[in-house]
Amino acid sequence: MKRIGFVLFLFFAFCLFAASCGTKNESDGLLQNGLVLNYGEPAVDGCGWVIQVNKVNYSPINLDTKFKKDSLKVVVNYQILASTFNCGWRDSGYQQIKIISVSQR
């Protein structure tokens, strides 16, 4: 009887482990080298702060003020959002990102 209980315990533990492997936490994201750029104040047709990753510009929704330095090289962990930030005279806006973590490189 104890052996059946132990086998059932292992089975449920395995199922729990297997189910958790496919889930994403908020900490999951894309980790890339990036460049922080100041594209001017949105109030005067600028686009604010952007992060350039692999020659693509993104508009961060939560860039900390200590990283708002033009041409700052960073390592950024981020999630791409479905929304875009429209600014200036651009026909299409910049894809928005949510920063999970960022550090200077």
N, C-alpha and C positions, 0 to 999 in steps of 0.2 A: 504494500500500500504506500509506503514511504517513497518507493521508487517511482510510482505513477505520479505522485505529487511533485517530485523533483523534476520529472520529465515535463509535466505541465508547466511548472515554473520556468524552465528553460525555454519552452515553446513560446510562452507569453512574453518573456524577456526579449527573445529574438524578434518577435512581431513588433514590439514596441520600438526596438532599435531600428528595425528595417523601415518602419513608418516615419521615424524622425529623420532619417537620412534624406528623404525627398523634400523636406520642408525648408523654406528660406526664412532666415531671420532678418531683422532690419539691418544687421551688420553686414549682410551679404551685399556686394556691390562690385563695381568695376574699379580696380586699382591701377592707376596710370600716372605717368609723369605729365605735368601740365605747366602752363604758363598763365599767370594772372595778368590781365590787361585792362586798362581803364579806357573805355570808349566814350568818355564824356558824360555829362549829366543828362539824364533822360528829360529833365525839364526844358532843356534847350536842344532837343532833337538828338541827344547822344543816346548811347545804349548802356551806360553804366559799366559795371564790372562784369567781365566775362572771363571764363577759363578756357584756354585753348588746349585741346588734347588731340594729338595726331592730326594737326592742321584743321580741326573742326572747333568752332567756337560754341560754347554753351553758356547759358545764363543761369548762374547759381541763385537759388532762392534763399540761401542761408550762409553766405560767405561772411565769416567773422571779420570784424574791422581790422584786427591785427594782420590779416592777410591782404588787405586792400592796399597793395603797393604795386605800382605799374612795373611790369616785366619781372615779377617775382616768380622764381622757379619753385614748383611745389610737387609733392606727391599727393594725389587726391583719390579718395575712395568715394564713389558716388553712385547714385541711382538715376537713370534717365527717366524723366517724367513724361507724361502724355501732353503736357501743355507747352506752349511757346511764349516767349516774351517779344512782343512787337515794339519796335523802337525806331527812331530816326526816319530815314527815307528808305529803309529796306522794304522790299516787296514781301518777303517772308521773315518771320521772327526767328530768334535763336531758340533752339530746344532748351527747355529748362531742366536743371538737375538739382537733386537734393544731395548735399554734401554729408557724408557719414563721418569722414575724418579727413583732415588735411594737415600736412606738415611741410615745412620749408625743406628743400633739398639742396 
